[in-house]
Amino acid sequence: MKKILLALALVFSTAFLFAQQTYPVNGSYDIRQGLYAFTNANIVVNANQTISNGVLLIKDKIIQSVGTGTAIPKGYVVIDLKGKYIYPSLIDAFTSYGIPETQRATAAGGFGGFGGRQSIFTSTKKGAYSWNESIRPETEVRSIFTIDAKKADDLRKAGFGSVNAVNRDGIARGTSSAVTLIDGKENDAMLNDQTAANYSFNRGTSSNDYPSSLMGSIALLRQTYLDASWYKNQKEEYNISLEQFNKQQTLPQIFEADGWQNILRVDKIAKEFGKTFIIKSTGDEYQRIDAVKATGATLIIPINFPKAFDVEDPTEARNLSLAQLKGWELAPTNPGVLEKAGVKFALTTYGLDAPNAFWASVQQAITAGLTEKQALMAVTEIPAAMLGISDKVGSIEKGKLANFLITSDNIFKTGNIIYENWVQGKRFVVSKMDVTDLRGTYNLNIDGIGSTVLRVTGTAATPMAAIERLGADSVKTNATFTRNGDWVTITFNLKKNPVGDVRLSGFLTSASPVAFSGDVIVNSVAAGHWSGTFKEAAKEMPKRDEPVKTPAKIGPLVFPFIAFGTDKLPAQESVLLKNATVWTNEKEGILQNADVLLEGGKIKAVGKNLSGGSAKVIDATGKHITAGIIDEHSHIAGTGGINEGAQSVSAEVRIGDILTSEDVNIYRQLAGGVTTSQILHGSANPIGGQSQLIKLRWGKLPEELKFAGADGFIKFALGENVKQSSSQNNQRFPATRMGVEQTFVDAFSRAKDYEKALSVKGNNVRRDLELDALVEILNNKRFITCHSYVQSEINMLIHVADSLGFKINTFTHILEGYKVADKMKAHGIAASTFSDWWAYKMEVQEAIPYNGKIMHNVGITTAFNSDDAEMARHLNQEAGKSVLYGGVPEEDALKLVTLNPAKMLHIDNKVGSLKAGKDADVVIWSANPLSIYARAEKTFVDGVAYWDMDRDAQVQVAQKAEKARIIQKLLESKSAGARTQRPMGERAPRLYHCEFEEDYWAEVNQTEGEHNHE
């Protein structure tokens, strides 16, 4: 190899100029052809073809031939690569390489202490662009791309020759470009100036308030597709953003989505608008591989697997959740799981601390099940096809660009060295030192630590290392030593002085003697510099047979992938519940010593001395059986915010778009007997978003939670929240109760005009998702649940509804309902209230605990709701309070949380009582369900026991053991030298409710704070 390097040094002692045809030269032109013949190499043409003792000829930027026995034309410089390998240079399909960093616009002021800037409702961008700055398809990477020499060098050293440069800013982000990692002019680097149109759910640096939530982002993107379709056939306005959006629909479509649930959300949009997306994900697809596979999407996946947690301190180890522990263990299996499932994917360096960590992560993935063939395809042929550059790069073939690597061995073999990376026929040296064996003893000098000795033993390909600090504070510890070309990384932990992980990252600076230098990083923070010099050769160790490595034990997946998830979901069974006190909620009343038969997900029969055939028999003697509790007002099982409050009307957003199955509150509420919940939008605006009725099917996918066939509902709101009483600098209309009324009048007046326009044949009416929902209300196809407190406002909305021809289904909260009960009854309006909440803010000063009793006595369909994740766990007790406050009969009290909410949600034909033919949503209680001592022992949803108190005890024991197993594995991993991180607990999920506008502003700030670039 030394001869090869010497020959190349002579060849390149004269600079080679890649001439640009259109650029003038200030001086004499020096245009010479680069003619090179690489002989005797193992040439990996692609993942399916390798040529032994092959010959590769290149001329200028282009491969002239590849094969065996090739005659070398006159004038070619011959480079003998005997024993070496040639691979296609790698391709990264998702980077921000060459994209200038963007800064979020800010302004003075704030949202009454909750925000940090003034409200901005429409775009301040000059020009005929979209009203919303997060819709920016006019952005073209080809116009803003600049070569970044430092990043290009880092990527080349990791083996990459070309990348897709993506502007990661906004929801509709514009077009990306594929470029080579050449130095020089941007003109030479461009492979494909428009590889794809790009999207995300992140509004990016947009200064607009809207969207402030995930459901708002989804609604905005859906509306943009509709607007673009309308725009093609109208002559009313010119819009650069919509013009470009339409033009880009013929390109490949890349969508950046965080997490497997967002992959499913992207798939819904794809199906709605007939699109095919390439989805850049976050690497957790293994958690729901069947659902991900069913989308049919091609993926771009990161391999930034979590570092091991340092769990030596048991107190800190307790911070870790089951999901964090299992995520660390299972994340490296993701590429292999995708391969086994037949999902096409490319690998990306996105998310890695630096490109030089790429190969260590690839080797982790291979150890965990990814094949080398698939790994190579995922960084060559597959991304090349995605980006429309297969005719130029991705394999070593005649006519393609001379983008290739020269390596010491199989590129996936531990200890392999990338010697050179040729990009467009230009040589870039990765490992200029022909040093293949770094074993030995080295003297190190490390800032902040002092003099230490590094001993590298093992084999040249798989070295082992140990660090010894000298002096009074001496200590020895194992270390990890990895090499990637001329890069070396040494990681260790001295336990003290300093406390935490130390990482030495550096380069070989000399071959004789071998020397290193680089940066010191302590606990991920830069801490100075280090240098090392060879002292003596490693002592020969007696040879011994290496123990056969057995695959590390991997724990099972659990569904959902959080605490209390199980590897096997409970199955639907035929069950006969015997000898219980049965609260039917029907004319039969409460039956003593009665039976309930569940079969096929339905209630088969209710009565005495039932026969269940082969059904499983549960002796419920001394127990009470009721229908499942129904929570009319809940905010669990949602993600990304339940308030889209940037505008006074947000009827276009849908809670159904942002359901999450990974919410432990589903399980906790099952333990309280809840089987059905209406998940409502918050109360930040007069007309909020569309709600979603769900069944608490623990472990099922988000779409599987939805209550099939249920009517659609929508959230309205009155009072302090919608006029933002707490805000000191509110600019959003309305700011008064008068303005709230006008908001309703204006919205429904527009909806009527819209519906009329739609009815005119031939009209090119712009489809409006917001008005679509209001038209559904006018046509009794969507029903209103209205957040309300004060008598005057309740009267106002009833009057507005009467005058504009729509109906109010339910007033929720309705703590002054006792004042307007007669009027509500006359209008057929239901009431969903609290049992005894009052005096927690000004507009509830006149609430009374007899409110529910009074409305019930008047004949209003009355229910008690939670509006709170914790309260929903004991809604049976809330119902019991009605017996205390006013002496409501026990049967009627239970109906406040079962049959009555079922009626107001229009599902009483399916749930709410125990009647043959209804859904088998049933709870077994240990005592009278209205008692504070009653516990839900089993909760069935569709005949499936999603909650079982006995099984829960077993699950908790098993998961405690599982956590202990993984913690022991982490300890062993650290002892083996793995890099670690401090055990920081997961950020607690936001517990949403509609009573505080801080929830809305918190979402605004969180969304803005989470935007980032590489």
URSUL-V142613 format. One record per residue. N is the residue number from 0. PHI is phi in degrees with one decimal (NA if undefined). Layout:
n = (N	N)
phi = (PHI	PHI)
//
This chain:
n = (0	1	2	3	4	5	6	7	8	9	10	11	12	13	14	15	16	17	18	19	20	21	22	23	24	25	26	27	28	29	30	31	32	33	34	35	36	37	38	39	40	41	42	43	44	45	46	47	48	49	50	51	52	53	54	55	56	57	58	59	60	61	62	63	64	65	66	67	68	69	70	71	72	73	74	75	76	77	78	79	80	81	82	83	84	85	86	87	88	89	90	91	92	93	94	95	96	97	98	99	100	101	102	103	104	105	106	107	108	109	110	111	112	113	114	115	116	117	118	119	120	121	122	123	124	125	126	127	128	129	130	131	132	133	134	135	136	137	138	139	140	141	142	143	144	145	146	147	148	149	150	151	152	153	154	155	156	157	158	159	160	161	162	163	164	165	166	167	168	169	170	171	172	173	174	175	176	177	178	179	180	181	182	183	184	185	186	187	188	189	190	191	192	193	194	195	196	197	198	199	200	201	202	203	204	205	206	207	208	209	210	211	212	213	214	215	216	217	218	219	220	221	222	223	224	225	226	227	228	229	230	231	232	233	234	235	236	237	238	239	240	241	242	243	244	245	246	247	248	249	250	251	252	253	254	255	256	257	258	259	260	261	262	263	264	265	266	267	268	269	270	271	272	273	274	275	276	277	278	279	280	281	282	283	284	285	286	287	288	289	290	291	292	293	294	295	296	297	298	299	300	301	302	303	304	305	306	307	308	309	310	311	312	313	314	315	316	317	318	319	320	321	322	323	324	325	326	327	328	329	330	331	332	333	334	335	336	337	338	339	340	341	342	343	344	345	346	347	348	349	350	351	352	353	354	355	356	357	358	359	360	361	362	363	364	365	366	367	368	369	370	371	372	373	374	375	376	377	378	379	380	381	382	383	384	385	386	387	388	389	390	391	392	393	394	395	396	397	398	399	400	401	402	403	404	405	406	407	408	409	410	411	412	413	414	415	416	417	418	419	420	421	422	423	424	425	426	427	428	429	430	431	432	433	434	435	436	437	438	439	440	441	442	443	444	445	446	447	448	449	450	451	452	453	454	455	456	457	458	459	460	461	462	463	464	465	466	467	468	469	470	471	472	473	474	475	476	477	478	479	480	481	482	483	484	485	486	487	488	489	490	491	492	493	494	495	496	497	498	499	500	501	502	503	504	505	506	507	508	509	510	511	512	513	514	515	516	517	518	519	520	521	522	523	524	525	526	527	528	529	530	531	532	533	534	535	536	537	538	539	540	541	542	543	544	545	546	547	548	549	550	551	552	553	554	555	556	557	558	559	560	561	562	563	564	565	566	567	568	569	570	571	572	573	574	575	576	577	578	579	580	581	582	583	584	585	586	587	588	589	590	591	592	593	594	595	596	597	598	599	600	601	602	603	604	605	606	607	608	609	610	611	612	613	614	615	616	617	618	619	620	621	622	623	624	625	626	627	628	629	630	631	632	633	634	635	636	637	638	639	640	641	642	643	644	645	646	647	648	649	650	651	652	653	654	655	656	657	658	659	660	661	662	663	664	665	666	667	668	669	670	671	672	673	674	675	676	677	678	679	680	681	682	683	684	685	686	687	688	689	690	691	692	693	694	695	696	697	698	699	700	701	702	703	704	705	706	707	708	709	710	711	712	713	714	715	716	717	718	719	720	721	722	723	724	725	726	727	728	729	730	731	732	733	734	735	736	737	738	739	740	741	742	743	744	745	746	747	748	749	750	751	752	753	754	755	756	757	758	759	760	761	762	763	764	765	766	767	768	769	770	771	772	773	774	775	776	777	778	779	780	781	782	783	784	785	786	787	788	789	790	791	792	793	794	795	796	797	798	799	800	801	802	803	804	805	806	807	808	809	810	811	812	813	814	815	816	817	818	819	820	821	822	823	824	825	826	827	828	829	830	831	832	833	834	835	836	837	838	839	840	841	842	843	844	845	846	847	848	849	850	851	852	853	854	855	856	857	858	859	860	861	862	863	864	865	866	867	868	869	870	871	872	873	874	875	876	877	878	879	880	881	882	883	884	885	886	887	888	889	890	891	892	893	894	895	896	897	898	899	900	901	902	903	904	905	906	907	908	909	910	911	912	913	914	915	916	917	918	919	920	921	922	923	924	925	926	927	928	929	930	931	932	933	934	935	936	937	938	939	940	941	942	943	944	945	946	947	948	949	950	951	952	953	954	955	956	957	958	959	960	961	962	963	964	965	966	967	968	969	970	971	972	973	974	975	976	977	978	979	980	981	982	983	984	985	986	987	988	989	990	991	992	993	994	995	996	997	998	999	1000	1001	1002	1003	1004	1005	1006	1007	1008	1009	1010	1011	1012	1013)
phi = (NA	-61.3	-64.4	-62.1	-65.1	-65.4	-63.4	-68.3	-62.0	-68.3	-59.7	-94.8	-67.6	-103.9	-63.9	-100.8	-105.6	-83.3	-74.5	-101.0	-60.6	-96.8	-97.3	-74.6	-119.2	-86.8	138.1	-83.2	-71.5	-127.3	-107.7	-130.1	-80.4	-93.5	-113.3	-135.1	-121.2	-103.0	-115.3	59.0	-100.3	-86.0	-98.3	-87.6	-63.9	-159.5	-65.4	-108.7	-143.0	-127.8	-107.2	-85.8	49.5	-88.2	-125.5	-118.2	-109.9	-128.4	-133.5	55.1	-94.0	-113.8	-75.8	-91.3	-164.1	-146.3	170.5	-122.4	64.9	-73.0	-72.4	-90.7	-63.0	-64.3	94.7	-82.5	-79.7	-94.1	-122.9	-83.8	-114.3	-55.0	82.8	-98.8	-120.7	-120.6	-122.6	-62.2	-61.6	-79.7	-127.8	-106.7	-82.4	-150.0	-141.8	-110.7	-56.9	78.9	-99.4	-65.3	-68.5	-108.0	-114.4	-72.0	-72.6	-130.0	-141.9	-70.2	96.6	-179.5	-97.9	54.6	92.3	-97.2	-122.4	-128.5	-156.3	-71.8	-68.9	-129.6	-89.2	-128.1	-58.7	-100.2	-70.0	-75.2	122.4	-86.1	-109.8	-59.5	-66.3	-118.0	-69.9	-81.1	-100.2	-135.7	-64.7	-69.9	-72.6	-122.8	-60.2	-59.4	-90.3	-118.4	-70.1	-135.9	-64.3	-113.3	-59.4	-67.6	-65.7	-62.0	-63.8	-61.4	-69.1	-61.8	-64.7	-84.9	105.9	-88.1	-116.6	-152.6	-144.4	-98.1	-94.9	-117.5	-83.3	-87.0	-140.9	108.5	-88.5	-102.6	-100.6	89.9	-97.9	-102.0	-137.3	-92.0	-134.1	-87.7	-95.3	-80.6	-97.3	108.6	-94.1	-60.9	-57.5	-74.8	-79.1	-71.9	-95.7	-146.2	-73.7	-139.1	-79.3	-167.6	-89.9	-123.6	-143.0	-161.6	-100.7	-103.0	-70.6	71.0	-87.1	-54.2	-87.7	-68.9	-67.2	-93.5	-88.0	-110.9	-146.0	-62.9	-66.7	-67.8	-61.9	-63.6	-63.8	-63.8	-66.9	-61.0	-64.1	-65.0	-59.6	-67.1	-62.3	-64.3	-66.0	-63.4	-60.3	-63.3	-119.6	-127.4	-131.7	-85.7	-148.8	-110.0	-138.2	-60.2	-63.7	-68.9	-58.9	-70.9	-57.0	-64.8	-63.1	-82.9	-70.5	-85.3	-82.9	-56.8	-119.2	-108.9	-122.4	-85.9	-131.0	-91.1	94.8	-64.8	-67.5	-70.9	-59.7	-67.1	-67.9	-61.8	-62.7	-62.2	-65.3	-58.2	-69.0	-64.4	-112.2	66.7	-110.0	-121.8	-105.5	-89.1	-108.5	-86.3	-108.7	-114.2	89.9	-112.2	-63.1	-57.5	-67.1	-143.8	-62.5	-63.1	-67.5	-64.9	-59.9	-63.5	-69.7	74.0	-77.3	-87.6	-115.5	-117.5	-116.6	-81.8	-128.0	-85.0	-63.6	-60.6	-70.4	-62.1	-85.7	-82.5	-110.1	-64.9	-88.5	-58.7	-65.1	-69.6	-61.6	-67.1	-68.3	-81.3	-86.7	-60.1	-62.6	-64.9	-65.9	-70.1	-62.4	-60.8	-72.6	-96.8	-54.7	-64.0	-79.8	-57.3	-60.2	-66.1	-64.1	-63.6	-61.4	-61.2	-80.2	81.7	-87.2	-77.7	-153.6	-114.6	-99.0	-133.0	-80.1	-53.4	94.0	-73.1	-59.4	-161.0	-57.9	-70.2	-87.2	-61.3	-70.0	-62.8	-69.8	-60.8	-66.0	-59.9	-64.7	-66.5	-58.8	-89.9	128.4	-73.0	-83.1	-63.9	-60.7	-66.1	-59.8	-67.7	-60.9	-72.7	-123.9	-136.2	-64.3	-65.6	-64.0	-61.6	-67.9	-55.3	-94.3	68.7	-125.6	-63.4	-77.4	-116.3	-142.7	107.1	-156.6	-102.1	-140.4	-57.9	92.5	-86.7	-63.6	-80.8	-108.0	-154.4	-111.9	-113.2	-124.9	-79.0	-160.5	-49.3	-62.8	-95.5	-78.3	-59.3	94.0	-60.6	-119.8	-85.2	-81.8	-142.3	-129.0	-93.4	-122.8	52.7	76.7	-107.1	-83.3	-123.0	-80.7	-97.3	-123.3	-76.3	-93.0	-87.4	-111.2	-98.2	-126.9	-104.5	-67.7	151.5	-108.9	-128.3	-90.9	-112.4	-125.2	-120.5	-56.1	86.0	-121.1	98.4	-79.1	-140.4	-119.2	-108.5	-116.3	-108.2	-124.8	79.3	-111.2	-61.6	-80.2	-128.5	-73.0	-117.2	-143.5	-143.7	-117.5	-129.0	-87.6	-93.9	99.6	-64.2	-100.4	-69.3	-161.1	-119.4	-157.8	-72.8	-140.9	-102.5	-129.0	-124.4	-127.5	-137.0	66.2	-87.3	-82.2	-130.6	-132.3	-122.3	-125.0	-158.8	-140.4	-89.9	74.5	-151.9	47.0	-95.2	-88.1	113.0	-76.8	-114.4	-124.1	-102.2	-117.9	-162.5	-131.0	-70.0	-109.7	-153.0	-95.5	-146.1	-74.8	-64.2	-143.4	-129.8	-159.3	172.5	-106.6	-102.5	-127.1	-115.4	51.2	68.7	-119.4	-58.3	-135.4	125.8	-129.0	-145.6	-147.0	-145.3	-133.2	-60.1	-107.8	-158.7	-69.2	-67.9	-74.2	-65.2	-96.7	-59.6	-70.6	-149.1	-67.7	-70.7	-63.7	-70.1	-79.1	-96.7	-57.8	-63.7	-65.6	-114.6	-72.5	-76.0	-67.8	-124.4	-126.2	-72.3	-86.5	-147.6	-55.2	75.1	-70.3	-127.9	-75.6	-130.7	-72.2	-62.9	-101.8	-72.0	-132.4	-87.1	-133.4	-112.1	-93.3	-110.9	62.2	-106.5	-85.2	-108.4	-90.4	-78.2	61.1	-118.8	-61.0	-71.1	70.1	-97.1	-101.6	-95.6	50.1	-112.2	-120.3	-134.0	-107.4	-107.7	-150.8	63.2	80.9	-123.2	-80.5	-81.5	-162.7	-132.6	167.8	-108.5	55.2	-75.3	-110.7	-108.7	61.4	-88.4	-62.7	-67.6	-102.5	-117.7	-77.2	-105.7	-57.3	82.7	-98.6	-118.5	-121.1	-133.1	-67.5	-62.9	-72.9	-120.0	-98.7	-70.9	-138.7	-137.5	-132.8	-80.1	59.3	-122.4	-138.4	77.3	102.2	-110.9	-117.3	-111.3	-104.1	-70.5	-125.6	-74.2	-127.9	-131.8	-65.9	-77.5	-85.7	-133.9	-58.3	-59.8	-79.3	-124.3	-62.9	-125.8	-86.6	-97.3	-114.8	-62.8	-65.5	-60.9	-66.5	-62.8	-77.6	-57.1	-66.5	-102.0	87.4	-79.8	-121.7	-137.4	-139.6	-93.5	-93.3	-102.9	-62.9	-75.8	-119.4	-81.1	-144.3	-58.2	-113.9	-91.5	-94.6	-75.9	-86.5	-139.5	-87.6	-129.1	-105.7	-84.2	-91.3	-60.1	97.3	-83.3	-71.0	-52.9	-65.6	-78.1	-77.4	-65.1	-79.8	-64.8	78.4	-79.4	-64.8	-84.4	-125.7	-146.1	-96.4	-110.4	-151.7	-128.3	97.1	-63.1	-62.1	-72.8	-95.4	53.7	-61.4	-80.6	-81.4	-89.0	-140.1	-70.8	-119.1	-81.5	-74.8	-93.7	-114.8	-134.2	-68.2	-64.1	-65.8	-60.9	-58.7	-64.7	-59.7	-64.7	-60.6	-63.8	-63.1	-75.8	-65.5	-64.1	-63.1	-66.1	-62.8	-62.8	-61.9	-63.6	-63.7	-63.7	-76.8	-81.7	-62.6	89.5	-67.3	-94.1	-87.2	-66.2	-66.8	-124.1	-62.6	-64.7	-73.4	-54.9	-66.1	-69.7	-63.5	-60.1	-63.6	-60.8	-98.8	56.9	-108.3	-141.7	-125.0	-93.9	-112.2	-113.9	-65.1	-155.7	-137.4	-90.0	-52.4	-61.9	-73.6	-62.4	-61.2	-59.8	-68.6	-60.6	-65.3	-61.5	-61.7	-61.9	-73.6	-105.2	80.8	-124.9	-114.5	-99.9	-81.1	-144.7	-96.7	-104.0	73.5	40.7	-75.4	-107.8	-60.3	-62.9	-82.7	-124.6	-60.0	-64.5	-67.7	-63.6	-63.2	-63.1	-96.5	68.0	-93.9	-83.2	-130.3	-118.8	-124.8	-92.9	-71.5	-156.4	-80.5	-164.6	67.2	-91.3	-160.8	-57.4	-77.1	-118.6	-62.8	-103.7	-72.8	-134.3	-71.7	-91.8	-56.7	-61.2	-60.0	-63.3	-63.9	-62.0	-66.0	-69.4	107.6	-78.8	-67.4	-118.3	-135.8	-106.3	-122.6	-102.9	52.1	-162.8	-62.6	-77.1	-61.5	-62.5	-76.0	-141.4	-63.5	-61.0	-71.3	-61.3	-63.1	-62.1	-64.5	-67.3	-70.5	-67.8	-90.7	112.6	66.7	-63.1	-56.9	-58.4	-61.0	-67.0	-61.0	-64.2	-64.3	-61.4	-123.0	-133.8	-69.4	-64.1	-62.8	-62.2	-65.0	-70.9	-96.6	65.2	-125.4	-70.6	-78.8	-119.6	-141.2	103.9	-150.3	-98.7	-146.2	-55.0	99.3	-80.4	-60.1	-81.8	-99.9	-138.3	-124.0	-101.4	-104.7	-76.3	-154.9	-48.0	-62.7	-87.4	-82.8	-69.9	-92.6	-74.4	-122.9	-76.8	-86.6	-144.0	-126.5	-99.6	-124.4	55.5	78.8	-104.3	-80.6	-70.3	-122.5	-142.6	-61.7	-68.8	-65.8	-59.8	-61.0	-66.9	-61.9	-65.0	-63.8	-64.0	-74.6	-63.8	-67.2	-64.2	-63.4	-63.4	-62.4	-69.8	-62.1	-62.6	-64.0	-65.7	-61.0	-65.8	-64.1	-66.4	-61.4	-81.2	100.7	-66.8	-66.8	-127.4	-134.2	-69.6	-73.1	-105.3	-64.0	-65.3	-64.2	-62.1	-63.8	-66.4	-91.1	-78.6	-155.1	-104.6	-86.5	-130.3	-70.7	-56.5	-57.2	-67.8	-67.1	-60.2	-66.0	-57.3	-67.1	-65.8	-61.6	-66.5	-68.0	-84.3	-70.4	-154.2	-114.6	-65.1)
//
